[in-house]
Amino acid sequence: MSVAFCKQNQKWQARIYNAHKRYHIGYYATREEAEVAYKKIAELNQDEFFQWWETTSKKREGAKHFWGSNGSSAKLSDADVLEIKRLHASGVKQKSIATQFNVHCSWVSRLLRDMRKPTFESMNN
């Protein structure tokens, strides 16, 4: 069983290994919730497993670059995004920012990386 406590976001993470690859199931408030989620996925046969993964990964892809109020399941408001950018510009470490906004530090990194990419609008101004 692959259930472990994630120190960065203070939640229990469930993940499963299939065909020599690791698949993220989710983060949960308690170890018991993570174990139940793991067992539910572990009971699937190969076809069911990959159908589950295809559905899950498509949901994640759909929301991956929507920050602030534009995201369908946004945790950060537009004001939060601006504050994160300001804090990072003033030298605050990404891990500290992630803790302050209760998100994983990889999301802060991705947010800042995506904000540096030129957009169509910025290229035409």
C-alpha positions as semicolon CSV with decimal commas, in nm:
position;residue;x (nm);y (nm);z (nm)
1;M;0,000;0,000;0,000
2;S;0,131;0,341;-0,086
3;V;-0,010;0,589;0,161
4;A;0,225;0,846;0,307
5;F;0,204;1,173;0,495
6;C;0,306;1,472;0,283
7;K;0,478;1,726;0,506
8;Q;0,454;2,006;0,250
9;N;0,075;2,024;0,245
10;Q;0,005;1,843;0,574
11;K;-0,218;1,579;0,414
12;W;-0,210;1,206;0,347
13;Q;-0,122;1,111;-0,008
14;A;-0,245;0,796;-0,179
15;R;-0,067;0,667;-0,487
16;I;-0,045;0,339;-0,668
17;Y;0,212;0,167;-0,883
18;N;0,095;-0,001;-1,202
19;A;0,309;-0,126;-1,491
20;H;0,623;0,021;-1,325
21;K;0,472;0,371;-1,309
22;R;0,348;0,571;-1,013
23;Y;-0,002;0,720;-1,030
24;H;-0,126;0,988;-0,793
25;I;-0,469;0,909;-0,647
26;G;-0,513;1,214;-0,427
27;Y;-0,453;1,397;-0,098
28;Y;-0,672;1,328;0,206
29;A;-0,719;1,476;0,551
30;T;-0,677;1,141;0,730
31;R;-0,476;0,826;0,678
32;E;-0,796;0,621;0,679
33;E;-0,944;0,825;0,391
34;A;-0,624;0,776;0,189
35;E;-0,626;0,401;0,258
36;V;-0,990;0,369;0,147
37;A;-0,912;0,558;-0,178
38;Y;-0,606;0,339;-0,240
39;K;-0,799;0,016;-0,182
40;K;-1,079;0,129;-0,413
41;I;-0,833;0,186;-0,699
42;A;-0,626;-0,125;-0,619
43;E;-0,936;-0,344;-0,666
44;L;-0,981;-0,233;-1,029
45;N;-0,872;-0,462;-1,311
46;Q;-0,628;-0,327;-1,574
47;D;-0,899;-0,198;-1,810
48;E;-1,092;-0,030;-1,528
49;F;-0,770;0,115;-1,387
50;F;-0,666;0,281;-1,713
51;Q;-1,020;0,405;-1,772
52;W;-1,010;0,563;-1,424
53;W;-0,668;0,716;-1,494
54;E;-0,774;0,855;-1,832
55;T;-1,076;1,022;-1,674
56;T;-0,871;1,154;-1,380
57;S;-0,584;1,287;-1,589
58;K;-0,820;1,464;-1,832
59;K;-0,983;1,645;-1,538
60;R;-0,640;1,756;-1,416
61;E;-0,529;1,870;-1,762
62;G;-0,842;2,079;-1,805
63;A;-0,770;2,294;-1,500
64;K;-0,394;2,293;-1,498
65;H;-0,330;2,645;-1,629
66;F;-0,626;2,833;-1,485
67;W;-0,518;3,047;-1,196
68;G;-0,718;3,281;-0,981
69;S;-1,092;3,311;-1,027
70;N;-1,080;3,164;-1,379
71;G;-1,008;2,811;-1,256
72;S;-1,300;2,573;-1,225
73;S;-1,174;2,449;-0,888
74;A;-0,957;2,747;-0,797
75;K;-0,814;2,762;-0,447
76;L;-0,650;3,095;-0,515
77;S;-0,830;3,417;-0,590
78;D;-0,697;3,674;-0,835
79;A;-0,580;3,876;-0,535
80;D;-0,393;3,569;-0,400
81;V;-0,216;3,524;-0,733
82;L;-0,104;3,888;-0,732
83;E;0,014;3,857;-0,371
84;I;0,211;3,541;-0,453
85;K;0,380;3,721;-0,740
86;R;0,459;4,020;-0,514
87;L;0,596;3,801;-0,234
88;H;0,818;3,607;-0,474
89;A;0,948;3,929;-0,631
90;S;1,039;4,057;-0,284
91;G;1,249;3,746;-0,217
92;V;1,015;3,523;-0,014
93;K;1,088;3,155;-0,078
94;Q;0,832;2,950;-0,270
95;K;0,797;2,699;0,015
96;S;0,701;2,978;0,257
97;I;0,452;3,117;0,008
98;A;0,298;2,771;-0,040
99;T;0,259;2,729;0,335
100;Q;0,099;3,073;0,369
101;F;-0,160;2,997;0,098
102;N;-0,209;2,631;0,193
103;V;-0,104;2,491;-0,146
104;H;0,174;2,255;-0,249
105;C;0,501;2,432;-0,333
106;S;0,498;2,276;-0,682
107;W;0,181;2,477;-0,755
108;V;0,353;2,798;-0,656
109;S;0,644;2,709;-0,882
110;R;0,412;2,625;-1,170
111;L;0,212;2,943;-1,117
112;L;0,524;3,160;-1,126
113;R;0,665;2,973;-1,425
114;D;0,339;3,009;-1,622
115;M;0,320;3,380;-1,535
116;R;0,661;3,437;-1,696
117;K;0,551;3,285;-2,029
118;P;0,458;3,552;-2,281
119;T;0,091;3,563;-2,370
120;F;-0,061;3,663;-2,700
121;E;-0,187;3,987;-2,543
122;S;0,153;4,085;-2,401
123;M;0,324;4,019;-2,734
124;N;0,084;4,252;-2,916
125;N;0,118;4,550;-2,678
